[in-house]
Amino acid sequence: MNQKLLASILSAMLITVQSQATIKASATRTSADVFLCASGFAHNAFGWNTAEARAQERANCYASARSMLLDIGAGDREGQHHEVPVWQLPDGQAFFFVSGMTIDADGAPNAYRPDDTGLDELTNAGAPARWNGIITDRDGNPLVQQEGDPFPGYYISCTSLSDETREFTDPTRYVDASKIPYVVLPEDVADRRGARLGDFAVVKNLRNGKSSFAIYADIGTLGEGSVALADALGIWSDARQGGASAGILYLLFPGSGNLRPRTIAEIQSEGEKLLSDWGGTKKLSFCAEGDDSAIGSGEF
């Protein structure tokens, strides 16, 4: 074999070996990338890790670690019905869900009026023999505010949470929806998760980033909030027509209250402490990662 032919053969063998090594390295990198992405880790094959990648990594961890506790049916005033999953992270008792928000005016002294000109429609307070948003006498007749009350001529609207040191007929005994940010829960959800009236919550509008601390003050349907809570979240707070169809995150802290109404200052201070101990606003935002119910048509 002459030297020119031998050199050609050796050169071809070298190119083949280099190509195989390149293919193997590429395949190794690709499989590593796929594994890392599938595991929720944002590191690339060279170990680089940006702030955005770290944030996404934590979000993936929270989203994958959360467990669904309940799947509750919720409806709005348009008659639309949908299922809302209730979630919990493994590091505490707090639970959360993402839904819309209908506006609750219960407890506001001007919520309901006999001629149906109050903040909310009278039908939302119930009906004869089954009133639930206004108080009645022993015969089931709605009680009307008198001179000296906040809104004479209006019905006395009530909430499930009340100040028992005040008279039953005192409109200020109840949590004023127009002043106090509060949330509403179905009784079965609260009972199964250990939530009690007077417990604290934090609510976030995922569309505009606004959030507010709140108190659990009324029993009703999933995805309801007071007029004051809607105002704080930048939601149309008209109890008759306002609200949001989706994109509202509710986080509840079971056992955090004392079964009594609280002032706005107390709700703020207690809520801040609970949220900080739980993990803060970033963890709150991560809870909504991957939740399809956060996507909707906005206000209605």
N, C-alpha and C positions, 0 to 999 in steps of 0.2 A: 504494500500500500504506500503510495507516494505521500510526501509530507503535506501537499496541498489538500488532498482528499481527507487525510487524518484531521487536519485543522478544521475543515468544514463540518466533519462529524462531531468533533468536540464542541464546536460553537453551537450546533443545533441542540446537543444534549444540555448545554448550559442554559439556553433560552427556555427549553422545556421545564427544567427544574425551577427556574425563576418564575415562570408562569404558574406552575402548580403551587408554589409558595404564596404567590400573590392571591390566587383564587382561594386558598385555604385561609389566609389571613382575612380576606374580605368576608368569607363565609362565617368565620369566627366572630368578626365584628358585628355582622348582621344579626347572627343568632343572639349575641349579647345584647344588642339594642332591643331586639324583640322581647327578650326576657325581662329587661329592665322596664320597658314600657308596660308590659303586661302586669308586672308586679306593682306598678304605680310609682316607681322611682324614676326621677327625671335625669339621673346621671347619664352622660353619654359614655361611649367606649373609652374615652380618654380621661374620665373622671371629672370633667367640667361640671359645674353646678351653679346656675345663676339664681338670683333672689326669686325670680318668677318661678323657676323650676322647683325650688324648695317650697314655695307657697303651694304650688300645685300638688307636690308630694304629700304635704300635710293634709290638703283638702281630700286627696284620694284616700288617705288613711282614715280620716274621719268618716267619709262617705261609705267606705267599705266596712268600717267597724260598727256603724250604727245598726240597730236591730229594730224591726218593725214590731210594735206592741199590739196595735189595733188597726183596723181598717174601718173607718167610720163614714157613714153616709152623711153628706151635707147638702143643703139646698139653699138657693137664694130666693129673693122675692119675685124673680121672674119664673119660678117654678122649675129651674134647672137643678138636676140632682147629679151628684158625682161622689165618688169614694175618695176619702182623704186618709192617707196612712199617718199614723201617729208613731213617732220614732223616739228611741232612747239610745244614748251613747253608753258604752260599758263602764264609764268611770264616774257614774253618779246616778241620782234618782230623777234629775230633771228630764222632762220629755218635751218634744217639740213637734210641730206640724206646719205645713205650708198650705194656706187656703186663701180664699177671698175674705172680704169683710162686709157684712151687713151692719147697718148702724142701729145701735140700741139707744133709745132715749129714756128708758126706764129709770126712775129715780129723780129725774129732772122735775121740778115743781110745775113747769109749764109743758110737760110731755103730752098730756091728754086733756081734752075739754069736751063737755057734752055736745057741743055743736061741731065737733071734729075739726077744730082749727088749731090744735096744739102742734107741738113739734112733730109728732108722729100720728099716723092714722089710728083711729080708735080701735079698729079691728085688730091691731097688733097688741092691744091690751087684753084681748079676750072677747067675751060676749056674755050676755046675761046668764047667770047661774054658773059661769066658768071664767070669771075674770082672773087674770094672773099678773097683769101689769099695774093694776090699781087696787087699793084696799076697799073693803066693803064692810057694812055692818053685819050683824048676825043673820039678817034675813037675805043677805046677798046683794044689797043695794049699794052702789058705789058711793063713797064719801067724797064730798066736795069741800075745797078749802074755803075758809071763812075770812072775814075781815081780820087783819093782823097776820094772816099767813102770807107766804111769798107771792102767790098768784090766786087771789080770791076768784071763785067761780070755776077754777080748774079742778079736775080730779086729783086725789092724792096718789101719786105714782110711787110704786115701791120697787125695791130690789131684794134679792135673796139675802144679801149681806146687809145688816142694819145695826144701828147703834141702840142696843137694848136699854140704855140708860134714859132714853127719850120715850115719850108717849107714842103709842101705836098710831095715833092720828096726827102726829107731828111730821110735816113734810120733810123736815131736816133730819129725821131719823134714818133716812135712806140715802144711798150713795147717788149723788147728783151727776147724771150722765153728761151734763153740759159743762161740768167743772172738773170732774175726776176721771182720769184715764183708766178705764177698767175693761176686762175681758169677760167673756161668757163661755161656759163649758156645759156640755150635756152632763147630767148627774151621773150617768153610768161611767163615763170616761173619768170624771173626777174621782169617783169611788174606787175604780179599779187601779188608778195610778196614785192614790193616796193624797190627792189634792183636796184642800179644804177652803171654804170661803175665807177670804182674807189673805190667801197666799199671794206671793208676788210673781210677776211675769215681766218679760221684756219682749217687745213686739217691734219688728223691723219691716219697713216697706222695701222690698227688694228692687223695686223699680227706680226709686229716687234716693235710696240710701238712708232715709230718715228713720229714726228709731225712738222709742219711748218706753219708759218703765210703766208698769200698770199693776192693778190689783184685780184678783179674781172676785167679782162682786155680784154676779148674777148667774142663774141656772137657765139654760136655754139650748140653742143649737150651736154646733161647732162653727167657728169663724164669724163671731160677732164681737163688736167693740163699741165702746161708748162714743158719744159725739165728741167729747174732749180728746179721746184717743185718736179718732180719725183726724181731727184738727192737727194734732201733734205729728201725725205721719204724712200730712199733705194729701189726705184723701177727702173727697167731697163728703162733708159731714151731714148733709141733709138726711134726716131719718126716713123721709118718705121716698126719696129718689137717689140718694147718694150711695157711697160704698165703693168697693173694688171687687172685681170678679176673680182676681188671682194675685199671686205674688206677695202675700203677707206671711211673714214667718212669726210664729208664736212660740215662745219658750217659757215653760212653767216650772216653778220651783216648789214641789210638794212639801208641805209642812213648814213653810217659811214664815207664815203669818201668825196672827193671834186671834183670829175669828172676829176681828172688829174692823170697822172702817178706819182708814188712815188719811192723813193730810197729804197734799201733793209733795211737800217737803219730805215726809216720812217715806213715801213711795219711792222718791228719787234716791234718798240716802240708802235705804235698805236694798233697793234694786241694784244700785252701783256695787255695793258690797257683795251681793250674791253673784252677780255677773263676773266680777273680778275673781272671786274664789273659784268659780266654775271654769274659767279659761279666757274670759274677755271677749271683746267684739270680733276679733279675728276668728276665733273658734265658732262664734255665732254665725258668721258669714259662711264658714266652711260647711255648716250643717245643711245649707241649702244646695250644696254642690250636687248636680246630677238629679235634682228633683224636678220632674217634668211639670208638676203643678205650679211651679214658679213662673211658668210661661203662660201668658194669657192675653186678654184683650184690653187690660188696663181698667180704668174707671168706667162705670156704667151709669 
